[in-house]
Amino acid sequence: MDTPECGADPVRRVEVRVEGVVQGVGFRPFVHGLAQRLALSGHVGNDTAGVVIEAEGPREAVSGFLKALRSDAPPLAAIHELSVVELVPRGGRGFRILDSDGSGRRRALISADSATCEACLRELFDPHDRRYRYPFVNCTDCGPRFTIVRDIPYDRPNTTMAGFPLCGACSREYHDPSDRRFHAQPVCCPECGPQLRIIDAHGRPLGEDPVSRAAELLRAGMIVAVKGLGGYHLAADAVSRDAAATLRVRKHREDKPFAVMVATLAEARRLCHVDECAERALSGRRRPVVLLDRRDAGGAGAPVSDAVAPGTRRLGIMLPYTPLHHLLMRELATPIVLTSGNVSDEPIAFTDDDALARLAGIADAFLVHDRPIHVRADDSVVTTWRGRVIPVRRSRGYAPEPIACPREFPRPVLACGAELKNTVCLATGRRAVLSAHIGDLKNAETLLSFTESIEHLCRLFDITPEVVAHDLHPDYASTRYALEETGLDAIGVQHHHAHVAACLADNGVDGPAIGVAFDGTGYGTDGTVWGGEFLLATCATFERAGHLATVPMPGGEAAVRQPWRMAAAYLRADSRAGDLAVARRQGDRWEQVRKLIDSRVNTPATSSAGRLFDAVAAVLGVRDTVTYEGQAAIELEQRADPHHPDGYHAGVTDIGGTLVVDSPALLGAVVDDHRRGVDPALVAARFHNGLADVIRRTCQEIAERTGIRLVALSGGVFANRLLLGRTVDALEQHGFTVLSHGHVPCNDGGIGFGQAVVVGARDRAAR
């Protein structure tokens, strides 16, 4: 902080240390220019902790300098700490930029990859510019960062640009403090930088103008693999049903929606409803996929094929974020599918050899370049809700920017995350660094990505963990890694406690709170499958105060893939259930499953809210089987009338001091209305409203017992915006303060962060 001015001496000299995302973002030239404008002397330089400055001049000018460091910092900079030490003035002339100092413990942070800035876009499409139509134009305000960094300090030799020596013109820009490319590590041009080409699956060239040829192939209905910032995408015409259907067959992705890239905000508005919050998300430097409500699919303004996003009224839209994307979209002038370059459930391909090997059976052509990607990073996915951007998948554009934590971590923590939607987390000091999205740890390729991400983050941030956090589930690959591979003090963290702790820390509080953790699956401390939990929680501790009623999961994991099984489980006491359409659709299998339930073989008990959604979806004929996680619940939300106010009732009973929600009553009401022929849109709405109401009533009962009126909502079920909105409204109307996620996903992508928070809190409590 700035120290109070004292004495009559008009000259002041200060040493300023700035930590945060301040390297590779134009911070030194910004400081240099600011000091020159204020006629200050001194110097600025990078070291392994961030940026160090000495500045001397008139007191008023130095005070203005310190204020402007925060207020006028470059777009990609993020100042986390700024400390000022008063020095004895010693005179001097001029202000210099020093060479980087690579000695000492590394604490400097690396910027996330950033979308192409307006200045670079003007050059890209200026026929008189030397970088005209060059697909790798960048500067200190944009371009690749995290995905090309091998080590720190963030200098060119420590990036994948090391193999591209600067030409004379680029070198002059790089070394000129007045140029916006001063020390822009990925700087390059057609003379000295990476080159683009288009090839077939055998590596044979397909044309001399790669962008035009790729556009031509896409217009012809072909599938093109495109090398992006953090890995390969698979591109196809989004208007043609045949192209999207072909991609689904080849990628083995039956129903899960594809993301769509459009050229401009105007085109996004023609397809979807875009409010101010969504516009900021779409056009900001992070450029995530934004989930938006689609306009009338039958209207002239919404030409995207139904095969792109079946079963949902929403589209995942993104704008171009690299020069290559801008060139391709301008050439095409039509929306394209742009989905991860992989076969379903595998990690995204990011090396050229791997892409050719794994995508040869999917892509008809490959739009490639020779700038290596060092770290894979899928596109981030966000949704918007009540003027807020909420992460669904935190990856490119966000990782590895740290999340500020309210309290110090006594020991450096490695948190291994969950089995699904895995991210790993490193925490030290008062910050936590999350990896880019890794995915589901179900195959060798994803597990390798998991271990590589841990090694790279530890090296990049010079963190040696002293403790490792893991889920309680003994069969998770992340748990086995923590227990068998690290050799560290291992601490297990209950899955839903991690969810709630992540929400608390996401909002900068420690609790206590009533944590409502609703998701699909989590290993409970009693050996059952939890997932509809009411916890009394702080970041360090939790107590199970309530839960949804437990029901059997017939067939275990088979019940996750086949929601009709959960309908059979919930309706096992209904003698008339065999007359329901869901039972008739299954034929003999319905009775076989009922017998399996009676035998109690391979029927683990669960309180899962996700499985309750599955049962409702099956009864209403929305989904009997699913091809991706959460599909039945997602499609059920899409069927619900968002304006219908009525809701079903479910009782809450105290059983041995624990509140148990009669969730089967909700399904019973669904069945009754369904038998009466009530519109499924109204039935789905009444279910959502009834669940929100019983959450409120359960929290009310807990609050009356404890006095706690702070509620934290977490778990993948709260990605359902209808349920989230109804729940928040109900709680706030009854005087609760409600927390939801804003920096990490509410789903399992936030579990690693929550695990780290819990271990840090336990360490502090043990002091």
C-alpha positions in Angstrom: 0.0 0.0 0.0 1.1 3.6 -0.6 2.6 5.1 2.6 1.5 8.5 4.0 3.5 11.4 2.7 5.6 13.1 5.4 8.3 15.8 5.6 9.0 18.6 3.2 11.2 16.7 0.8 9.6 17.0 -2.7 11.4 14.0 -4.0 10.3 10.4 -3.4 11.9 7.1 -4.3 10.0 3.8 -3.9 10.5 0.1 -4.6 7.4 -1.5 -5.8 6.8 -5.3 -6.1 3.9 -6.4 -8.2 2.7 -10.0 -8.1 0.0 -11.7 -10.1 -0.5 -12.1 -13.8 2.1 -9.4 -14.8 4.5 -11.2 -17.2 3.9 -11.6 -20.9 1.0 -9.1 -20.7 2.8 -5.9 -21.6 3.3 -4.8 -18.0 6.9 -3.7 -18.2 6.4 -1.4 -21.3 3.3 -0.1 -19.6 5.3 0.8 -16.5 8.1 2.3 -18.8 5.6 4.5 -20.7 3.9 5.6 -17.5 7.2 6.5 -15.8 8.3 8.5 -18.9 5.0 10.4 -19.0 5.4 11.4 -15.4 9.2 12.2 -15.8 10.3 9.6 -13.3 13.7 7.9 -13.1 14.4 4.3 -12.2 13.8 0.9 -13.7 11.5 -2.1 -14.1 12.2 -5.8 -14.5 10.8 -9.3 -14.3 11.9 -11.8 -11.8 10.6 -15.2 -10.7 8.0 -13.6 -8.4 6.6 -11.0 -10.8 7.7 -7.4 -11.5 10.0 -5.2 -9.5 10.1 -1.5 -10.0 12.1 1.4 -8.6 10.7 4.9 -9.3 11.9 8.3 -8.2 10.6 11.8 -8.8 8.3 14.5 -7.4 6.0 13.2 -4.6 2.9 14.0 -6.5 4.1 12.2 -9.6 5.2 9.1 -7.7 1.8 9.0 -5.9 0.0 9.2 -9.3 2.3 6.5 -10.7 1.4 4.1 -7.8 -2.3 4.8 -8.4 -2.1 4.2 -12.1 -0.3 0.9 -11.7 -3.6 -0.5 -10.6 -6.1 1.6 -12.4 -4.5 1.6 -15.9 -2.8 -1.8 -16.1 -2.8 -3.7 -19.4 -5.9 -5.7 -20.3 -4.4 -9.1 -19.6 -2.8 -8.1 -16.3 -4.2 -9.2 -13.0 -2.5 -7.6 -9.9 -2.9 -9.8 -6.8 -0.4 -8.0 -4.6 1.3 -4.6 -4.8 3.7 -3.7 -2.0 5.6 -0.4 -1.7 8.8 0.2 0.3 10.2 3.8 0.7 13.8 4.2 -0.4 16.2 7.1 0.1 16.2 9.3 -3.1 19.5 9.0 -4.9 18.9 10.9 -8.1 19.4 9.6 -11.6 18.1 10.2 -15.1 15.9 8.1 -17.4 13.8 5.0 -16.8 15.1 1.6 -18.0 13.7 -1.9 -18.6 16.0 -4.5 -17.1 16.7 -8.0 -18.3 14.7 -10.8 -16.6 16.1 -12.3 -13.4 15.5 -16.1 -13.4 17.0 -16.8 -10.0 15.1 -17.5 -6.8 11.8 -19.4 -6.1 9.3 -19.0 -8.9 6.0 -17.3 -7.9 5.2 -15.5 -11.2 1.9 -16.4 -12.8 1.2 -17.2 -16.4 -1.6 -15.5 -18.3 -4.3 -17.6 -19.8 -4.6 -17.7 -23.6 -6.4 -14.7 -24.9 -8.5 -13.9 -27.9 -7.1 -11.9 -30.8 -7.3 -8.1 -30.0 -8.8 -5.5 -32.2 -5.4 -4.0 -33.2 -4.2 -7.4 -34.4 -7.5 -8.0 -36.2 -7.0 -4.8 -38.2 -3.6 -5.9 -39.3 -4.9 -9.4 -40.2 -7.4 -7.9 -42.7 -5.3 -4.9 -43.9 -3.9 -5.7 -47.4 -1.1 -3.2 -46.8 0.1 -4.8 -43.6 3.0 -7.2 -43.6 0.9 -9.6 -41.5 -2.1 -9.5 -43.8 -4.0 -12.9 -43.6 -1.2 -14.3 -41.4 -3.0 -16.7 -39.0 -0.6 -16.3 -36.1 -0.6 -12.5 -35.6 -0.5 -11.6 -31.9 0.8 -9.0 -29.5 1.2 -8.3 -25.7 -2.6 -7.9 -25.5 -3.6 -11.2 -27.1 -2.5 -14.6 -28.3 -1.2 -17.9 -26.9 0.1 -18.0 -23.4 -0.5 -21.0 -21.1 -0.7 -23.5 -23.9 2.8 -22.7 -25.2 4.7 -22.2 -21.9 7.2 -24.8 -21.0 8.8 -23.0 -18.0 9.2 -19.6 -16.4 10.3 -16.8 -16.4 7.9 -16.4 -19.3 10.5 -15.7 -22.0 10.6 -16.9 -25.6 13.2 -19.6 -25.0 10.8 -21.2 -22.4 7.9 -21.4 -24.9 7.2 -23.5 -28.0 8.1 -20.4 -30.0 11.8 -21.1 -29.2 12.2 -22.9 -32.5 11.2 -19.8 -34.5 14.1 -17.2 -34.5 12.9 -13.6 -34.9 13.4 -11.9 -38.3 14.9 -8.4 -38.3 11.5 -6.6 -38.4 10.0 -8.7 -35.6 13.2 -8.3 -33.5 12.9 -4.5 -33.8 9.3 -4.7 -32.5 10.2 -7.1 -29.8 13.0 -4.9 -28.4 11.3 -1.5 -28.8 9.6 -0.4 -25.5 7.3 1.9 -27.4 5.9 -1.0 -29.6 2.9 -3.0 -28.5 4.9 -6.1 -29.3 7.7 -5.3 -26.9 8.6 -8.6 -25.3 5.5 -10.3 -26.7 7.0 -13.8 -26.6 4.9 -15.4 -29.4 5.6 -12.5 -31.8 6.2 -13.6 -35.4 5.3 -12.9 -39.0 5.1 -14.8 -42.3 8.9 -14.5 -42.6 9.9 -16.0 -39.3 6.9 -17.7 -37.7 4.8 -20.8 -37.9 3.2 -21.8 -41.2 -0.2 -23.2 -42.0 -1.0 -26.1 -44.4 -3.9 -28.5 -45.2 -3.3 -32.2 -45.6 -5.3 -35.4 -45.9 -5.2 -38.2 -43.3 -2.0 -39.6 -44.9 -0.2 -36.3 -44.6 -0.5 -35.4 -48.3 -1.0 -31.7 -49.2 -4.5 -30.7 -50.4 -3.9 -27.2 -51.7 -1.7 -24.0 -51.6 -4.3 -21.8 -49.8 -5.1 -23.8 -46.6 -7.9 -21.6 -45.3 -9.8 -21.4 -48.6 -9.4 -25.1 -49.2 -10.7 -25.9 -45.7 -13.7 -23.7 -46.3 -14.3 -25.4 -49.6 -14.3 -28.8 -48.0 -16.6 -27.7 -45.2 -19.1 -26.3 -47.6 -19.0 -29.7 -49.4 -20.1 -31.4 -46.2 -16.6 -32.7 -45.2 -15.2 -32.9 -41.7 -12.0 -30.9 -41.1 -9.7 -31.3 -38.1 -8.4 -27.8 -37.1 -5.4 -27.2 -34.9 -6.4 -24.5 -32.4 -4.8 -23.0 -29.3 -5.1 -25.9 -26.9 -5.7 -28.8 -29.2 -7.5 -30.0 -32.3 -11.1 -29.3 -33.1 -13.4 -31.2 -35.5 -15.2 -28.8 -37.8 -18.3 -29.4 -39.9 -21.1 -27.4 -41.5 -23.6 -26.6 -38.8 -26.5 -26.0 -41.2 -26.2 -29.3 -43.0 -27.9 -32.1 -41.1 -25.9 -34.7 -43.0 -22.6 -33.1 -41.9 -23.5 -33.1 -38.2 -24.9 -36.6 -38.4 -21.8 -37.9 -40.1 -19.6 -36.3 -37.4 -21.8 -37.9 -34.7 -21.3 -41.4 -36.2 -17.6 -41.0 -36.7 -17.0 -39.4 -33.2 -19.3 -41.9 -31.4 -21.2 -39.1 -29.9 -24.9 -40.0 -30.2 -26.7 -37.0 -28.6 -24.4 -34.7 -26.6 -24.7 -31.2 -28.1 -21.9 -29.8 -30.3 -20.6 -26.3 -29.9 -21.1 -23.9 -32.7 -18.8 -21.1 -33.9 -20.3 -18.0 -35.6 -18.4 -15.2 -37.2 -20.0 -12.2 -35.3 -22.2 -11.2 -32.4 -24.9 -10.3 -35.0 -24.9 -13.9 -36.2 -25.1 -15.1 -32.6 -28.1 -12.9 -32.1 -29.8 -14.4 -35.2 -29.5 -17.9 -33.6 -30.0 -17.2 -30.0 -31.3 -14.7 -27.4 -28.2 -12.7 -26.3 -28.4 -10.3 -23.4 -25.7 -7.9 -22.2 -24.1 -10.5 -19.9 -24.0 -13.1 -22.7 -22.6 -10.5 -25.0 -19.8 -9.7 -22.6 -18.9 -13.4 -22.3 -19.0 -14.1 -26.0 -16.9 -11.1 -27.0 -14.5 -10.9 -24.0 -10.9 -12.0 -24.1 -11.6 -15.5 -22.7 -14.1 -16.5 -25.6 -15.7 -19.5 -24.0 -18.6 -21.5 -25.4 -21.7 -19.7 -24.0 -24.9 -21.7 -23.5 -27.8 -19.6 -24.9 -31.5 -20.1 -25.4 -32.2 -20.8 -29.1 -34.6 -18.7 -31.1 -37.5 -20.5 -32.8 -35.8 -23.4 -34.7 -38.4 -23.0 -37.5 -37.6 -19.3 -38.0 -35.5 -18.0 -40.8 -33.0 -16.6 -38.4 -32.1 -20.0 -36.8 -30.7 -22.2 -39.6 -28.5 -24.5 -37.4 -29.5 -28.1 -37.9 -31.4 -29.9 -35.1 -28.7 -32.6 -35.3 -26.2 -30.1 -33.7 -28.0 -30.0 -30.3 -30.8 -32.6 -30.1 -33.1 -32.6 -27.1 -32.3 -29.1 -26.0 -33.6 -25.6 -26.7 -30.1 -24.2 -26.1 -27.0 -23.9 -28.3 -23.4 -23.6 -27.2 -22.1 -20.6 -29.2 -18.6 -19.1 -29.4 -17.0 -16.4 -31.5 -13.6 -16.7 -33.2 -10.7 -16.4 -30.8 -7.6 -17.0 -33.0 -6.6 -15.3 -36.3 -7.1 -18.7 -38.0 -10.7 -18.9 -36.8 -11.3 -15.3 -38.0 -9.9 -16.1 -41.4 -11.9 -19.3 -41.7 -15.2 -17.8 -40.5 -14.9 -14.8 -42.9 -14.2 -17.3 -45.8 -17.2 -19.4 -44.9 -19.8 -16.9 -43.8 -21.9 -19.7 -42.2 -22.0 -21.3 -38.7 -19.8 -24.3 -38.1 -19.7 -27.1 -35.6 -16.4 -26.8 -33.7 -16.1 -29.7 -31.2 -13.2 -31.2 -29.4 -10.9 -33.3 -31.5 -11.3 -36.7 -29.9 -13.4 -39.8 -29.9 -16.0 -39.5 -27.1 -14.6 -39.9 -23.6 -11.0 -39.5 -24.8 -8.9 -36.3 -24.1 -8.6 -33.7 -26.8 -5.7 -34.4 -29.3 -3.1 -31.7 -29.1 0.1 -33.1 -30.7 0.2 -33.5 -34.5 1.1 -37.2 -34.5 -1.6 -38.0 -32.0 -4.2 -36.1 -34.0 -3.3 -37.9 -37.2 -3.4 -41.2 -35.5 -6.7 -40.7 -33.5 -8.6 -38.5 -35.8 -7.8 -40.1 -39.2 -11.0 -42.1 -39.1 -13.1 -39.0 -38.3 -11.6 -36.1 -40.3 -11.4 -35.9 -44.1 -8.7 -33.3 -43.9 -6.4 -31.6 -41.4 -5.8 -27.8 -41.1 -2.4 -27.9 -39.3 0.5 -25.7 -38.4 4.0 -26.2 -37.0 3.7 -24.2 -33.7 3.7 -26.9 -31.0 1.1 -27.0 -28.3 2.7 -27.7 -24.9 -0.5 -28.0 -22.7 -3.8 -29.2 -24.0 -6.8 -27.1 -23.1 -10.4 -27.7 -24.2 -12.7 -24.8 -24.8 -14.3 -23.4 -21.6 -18.1 -23.5 -21.3 -20.2 -21.0 -19.4 -23.8 -20.2 -18.8 -25.4 -16.9 -17.8 -27.8 -16.4 -15.0 -29.2 -13.2 -13.6 -26.4 -11.0 -15.0 -23.6 -13.4 -14.0 -21.3 -15.6 -16.0 -21.2 -19.0 -14.4 -18.5 -21.6 -15.4 -19.6 -25.0 -16.5 -16.2 -26.1 -17.7 -13.2 -24.0 -16.7 -10.4 -24.4 -19.2 -9.0 -22.4 -22.1 -9.0 -18.6 -21.4 -9.3 -19.2 -17.6 -6.6 -21.8 -16.7 -4.1 -21.3 -15.1 -5.3 -18.0 -13.6 -5.4 -18.5 -9.8 -8.4 -18.2 -7.6 -8.0 -16.0 -4.6 -8.7 -17.7 -1.3 -9.9 -16.0 1.9 -7.3 -17.7 4.2 -3.7 -19.0 3.9 -2.8 -22.6 3.1 -0.3 -23.6 5.8 1.1 -26.4 3.6 1.2 -26.5 -0.2 -1.7 -28.8 -1.3 -2.2 -31.0 -4.3 -5.9 -31.9 -4.8 -6.6 -34.7 -7.2 -10.2 -33.9 -7.9 -13.0 -36.3 -8.9 -13.4 -39.1 -11.3 -15.7 -37.2 -13.7 -15.0 -33.7 -15.2 -11.6 -33.9 -13.5 -9.5 -30.9 -12.8 -6.5 -30.9 -10.4 -5.7 -28.1 -8.0 -2.5 -26.7 -6.5 -2.9 -24.4 -3.6 -0.3 -22.4 -1.7 -0.3 -19.0 0.1 -3.7 -17.5 -0.6 -4.2 -18.8 -4.1 -5.3 -21.9 -5.8 -4.4 -22.8 -9.3 -6.7 -25.2 -11.2 -5.7 -27.1 -14.3 -7.5 -26.9 -17.5 -10.4 -29.4 -17.9 -8.9 -32.9 -18.0 -12.1 -35.0 -18.3 -13.4 -38.4 -17.1 -10.6 -40.6 -15.8 -11.9 -43.7 -17.5 -9.1 -44.5 -20.0 -5.3 -44.6 -20.2 -5.1 -41.4 -22.3 -7.1 -39.3 -19.9 -5.1 -40.7 -16.9 -1.9 -39.8 -18.6 -3.2 -36.2 -19.2 -4.1 -36.1 -15.5 -0.5 -37.0 -14.4 1.1 -34.7 -17.0 -1.1 -31.8 -15.8 0.1 -32.3 -12.2 3.7 -32.4 -13.2 3.5 -29.4 -15.4 1.6 -27.2 -12.9 4.1 -28.2 -10.1 7.0 -27.2 -12.3 5.5 -24.1 -13.8 4.5 -22.6 -10.4 7.5 -24.1 -8.5 5.2 -25.7 -6.0 6.3 -28.9 -4.1 3.1 -30.3 -2.5 3.4 -31.4 1.1 -0.1 -32.9 1.3 -2.4 -34.5 -1.2 -6.2 -34.4 -1.0 -8.4 -37.0 -2.6 -12.0 -38.3 -2.8 -13.1 -41.0 -0.4 -14.1 -43.4 -3.2 -11.4 -46.1 -3.1 -11.9 -47.0 -6.8 -11.4 -43.6 -8.3 -8.3 -43.3 -10.4 -7.5 -40.0 -8.7 -7.8 -41.6 -5.3 -5.4 -44.4 -6.3 -2.9 -41.9 -7.6 -3.0 -39.9 -4.4 -2.5 -43.0 -2.2 -0.1 -45.0 -4.4 1.9 -42.6 -6.5 2.6 -39.4 -4.5 4.2 -40.6 -1.3 2.7 -37.6 0.4 0.5 -37.2 3.5 -2.9 -38.2 2.0 -6.2 -36.8 3.3 -9.6 -38.0 2.1 -12.3 -35.4 1.6 -16.0 -36.4 1.4 -17.3 -35.6 -2.1 -20.2 -33.3 -1.1 -18.2 -31.6 1.6 -15.8 -30.7 -1.2 -18.7 -29.3 -3.2 -19.9 -27.1 -0.3 -16.4 -26.0 0.6 -15.7 -25.0 -3.0 -18.9 -22.8 -3.0 -17.9 -21.2 0.3 -14.4 -20.4 -0.8 -15.7 -19.3 -4.2 -17.6 -16.6 -2.2 -14.7 -15.8 0.2 -16.2 -17.2 3.3 -15.5 -20.0 5.7 -19.0 -20.8 7.0 -20.7 -22.1 8.9 -23.5 -22.6 6.3 -26.2 -25.0 5.4 -24.7 -26.7 2.4 -27.1 -28.1 -0.2 -25.1 -30.5 -2.4 -27.2 -32.1 -5.1 -25.5 -34.2 -7.8 -25.5 -37.7 -9.3 -23.0 -39.7 -7.3 -20.7 -39.3 -4.3 -19.2 -41.8 -1.9 -20.9 -41.3 1.5 -19.3 -41.8 4.9 -21.9 -44.5 5.6 -21.0 -46.6 2.5 -24.1 -45.5 0.6 -24.2 -43.4 -2.6 -24.9 -39.8 -1.6 -26.2 -37.1 -3.8 -29.1 -35.2 -2.2 -27.4 -33.7 0.8 -28.0 -31.1 3.4 -24.8 -30.5 5.3 -24.0 -28.3 8.3 -20.6 -27.2 7.0 -17.6 -25.0 7.4 -14.6 -25.3 5.1 -13.0 -27.6 7.7 -15.9 -29.7 9.0 -19.3 -31.0 8.1 -22.2 -32.9 9.6 -25.0 -34.6 7.6 -28.1 -32.7 8.7 -30.5 -34.2 6.1 -30.8 -35.9 2.7 -33.3 -37.1 0.2 -34.8 -40.5 0.9 -32.5 -43.4 -0.1 -33.7 -45.8 -2.8 -31.9 -48.7 -4.4 -29.9 -48.3 -7.6 -30.7 -51.5 -9.5 -27.6 -52.7 -11.3 -25.4 -50.0 -9.8 -23.8 -48.1 -12.7 -26.3 -49.6 -15.1 -28.9 -47.4 -13.4 -26.9 -44.3 -14.3 -27.0 -45.2 -18.0 -30.6 -46.4 -17.9 -32.9 -44.0 -16.0 -35.9 -46.3 -16.4 -34.2 -48.5 -13.7 -34.5 -45.6 -11.3 -38.2 -45.2 -12.1 -38.6 -48.9 -11.3 -36.8 -48.4 -8.0 -38.8 -45.4 -6.9 -42.1 -47.2 -8.0 -41.2 -50.6 -6.5 -44.2 -50.3 -4.0 -46.7 -49.1 -6.6 -48.7 -52.1 -7.7 -50.0 -50.3 -10.7 -46.6 -49.2 -12.0 -46.6 -52.0 -14.6 -49.3 -50.2 -16.5 -47.1 -47.1 -17.0 -45.7 -46.4 -20.5 -42.2 -46.6 -19.1 -42.8 -50.1 -17.8 -44.4 -51.2 -21.1 -41.5 -49.9 -23.1 -39.1 -52.1 -21.1 -41.2 -55.3 -21.4 -39.8 -58.2 -19.3 -36.9 -56.1 -18.2 -39.1 -54.1 -15.9 -40.1 -57.1 -13.8 -36.5 -58.5 -13.9 -35.3 -55.2 -12.4 -38.1 -55.3 -9.7 -36.9 -58.8 -8.8 -33.3 -57.6 -8.7 -34.4 -54.9 -6.2 -36.2 -57.5 -4.0 -33.1 -59.6 -4.0 -31.0 -56.7 -2.8 -28.1 -57.9 -5.1 -26.1 -55.2 -6.8 -28.6 -52.5 -5.7 -26.6 -49.9 -3.7 -28.7 -47.4 -1.7 -28.6 -43.8 -3.0 -30.0 -40.4 -1.9 -28.9 -38.9 -5.3 -30.9 -36.0 -6.6 -29.6 -36.8 -10.1 -31.1 -40.2 -9.9 -34.5 -38.7 -8.9 -34.3 -36.5 -12.0 -33.6 -39.6 -14.0 -36.7 -41.4 -12.6 -39.0 -38.4 -13.4 -37.5 -38.1 -17.0 -38.2 -41.8 -17.6 -41.8 -41.6 -16.3 -42.5 -38.7 -18.6 -41.0 -40.4 -21.6 -38.1 -37.9 -21.9 -35.3 -40.5 -21.5 -35.1 -44.2 -20.8 -31.4 -44.4 -21.6 -28.7 -41.7 -21.7 -25.5 -41.4 -23.8 -23.8 -38.7 -21.7 -23.8 -37.7 -18.0 -26.9 -35.7 -16.9 -28.7 -36.0 -20.3 -32.0 -37.0 -18.8 -32.0 -34.1 -16.3 -30.9 -31.6 -19.0 -33.7 -32.6 -21.3 -36.3 -32.7 -18.4 -35.4 -29.1 -17.6 -35.9 -28.2 -21.3 -39.4 -29.7 -21.2 -40.5 -27.7 -18.1 -42.7 -24.6 -18.5 -40.6 -21.9 -16.8 -43.6 -19.7 -16.1 -45.8 -22.3 -14.4 -46.0 -21.5 -10.6 -47.4 -24.7 -9.0 -45.4 -27.4 -7.4 -45.7 -30.8 -5.8 -45.4 -31.4 -2.1 -43.0 -33.7 -0.3 -42.8 -34.1 3.4 -39.7 -33.8 5.6 -39.3 -36.3 8.5 -36.8 -36.3 11.4 -35.3 -39.8 11.7 -32.9 -40.1 14.5 -32.0 -36.4 14.3 -31.5 -36.4 10.6 -34.0 -34.8 8.3 -35.2 -37.1 5.4 -37.0 -35.7 2.4 -39.8 -37.8 1.1 -38.5 -37.6 -2.5 -40.6 -40.6 -3.6 -43.7 -38.4 -3.0 -42.5 -36.0 -5.7 -42.3 -38.9 -8.2 -45.6 -40.2 -7.0 -47.2 -36.8 -7.8 -45.5 -36.9 -11.2 -47.0 -40.3 -11.9 -50.5 -39.2 -10.8 -50.5 -36.2 -13.1 -49.0 -38.3 -15.9 -51.8 -40.8 -15.6 -54.3 -38.0 -15.7 -52.8 -36.8 -19.0 -51.5 -33.5 -17.7 -49.2 -31.7 -20.2 -45.6 -33.0 -19.5 -44.4 -29.3 -19.6 -46.5 -28.6 -16.5 -45.6 -31.8 -14.8 -41.9 -31.1 -15.3 -42.4 -27.5 -13.9 -44.3 -28.8 -10.9 -41.5 -31.2 -10.1 -38.8 -28.5 -10.3 -41.0 -26.1 -8.2 -41.7 -28.8 -5.6 -38.1 -29.8 -5.3 -37.1 -26.1 -4.8 -39.8 -25.7 -2.1 -38.7 -28.8 -0.2 -35.1 -27.6 -0.2 -36.4 -24.3 1.3 -38.4 -26.1 4.0 -35.6 -28.4 4.9 -33.2 -25.5 5.2 -35.8 -23.7 7.3 -36.0 -26.6 9.7 -32.2 -26.8 10.0 -32.0 -23.0 10.5 -34.5 -23.2 13.3 -32.4 -25.8 15.0 -29.0 -24.1 14.5 -29.6 -20.4 13.8 -27.6 -20.7 10.6 -29.2 -18.7 7.8 -26.4 -18.9 5.2 -27.0 -21.5 2.4 -24.4 -22.7 -0.1 -25.8 -24.4 -3.2 -23.4 -26.7 -5.1 -23.3 -29.9 -7.1 -24.0 -30.6 -10.8 -27.8 -30.5 -10.3 -27.6 -26.8 -9.7 -26.3 -26.3 -13.2 -30.1 -26.5 -13.8 -31.0 -22.8 -14.1 -34.7 -23.4 -13.5 -34.1 -25.2 -10.2 -31.3 -22.8 -9.2 -33.6 -19.8 -9.8 -36.6 -21.3 -8.0 -34.4 -22.4 -5.0 -32.7 -19.1 -4.6 -36.0 -17.2 -4.8 -37.6 -19.4 -2.3 -34.7 -19.2 0.2 -34.2 -15.4 -0.2 -38.0 -14.8 0.3 -37.6 -16.5 3.7 -34.7 -14.4 4.8 -31.7 -16.7 3.8 -28.5 -15.4 2.4 -27.7 -17.7 -0.6 -24.3 -18.5 -2.1 -23.8 -20.1 -5.5 -20.7 -20.5 -7.7 -19.0 -17.8 -9.8 -15.4 -18.8 -10.3 -15.4 -22.6 -10.4 -18.0 -25.0 -11.7 -20.7 -26.3 -9.4 -20.2 -29.7 -10.9 -17.3 -32.0 -10.4 -15.0 -29.6 -12.2 -14.9 -27.7 -8.9 -14.2 -30.7 -6.6 -10.4 -30.4 -6.7 -10.7 -26.8 -5.5 -13.0 -27.8 -2.7 -10.7 -30.6 -1.6 -7.8 -28.2 -1.4 -9.9 -25.7 0.6 -10.9 -28.4 3.1 -7.3 -29.6 3.7 -6.1 -26.0 4.1 -8.9 -25.3 6.6 -8.1 -28.5 8.6 -4.4 -27.6 8.7 -5.3 -24.2 10.1 -7.6 -25.7 12.7 -4.8 -28.1 13.8 -2.3 -25.3 14.5 
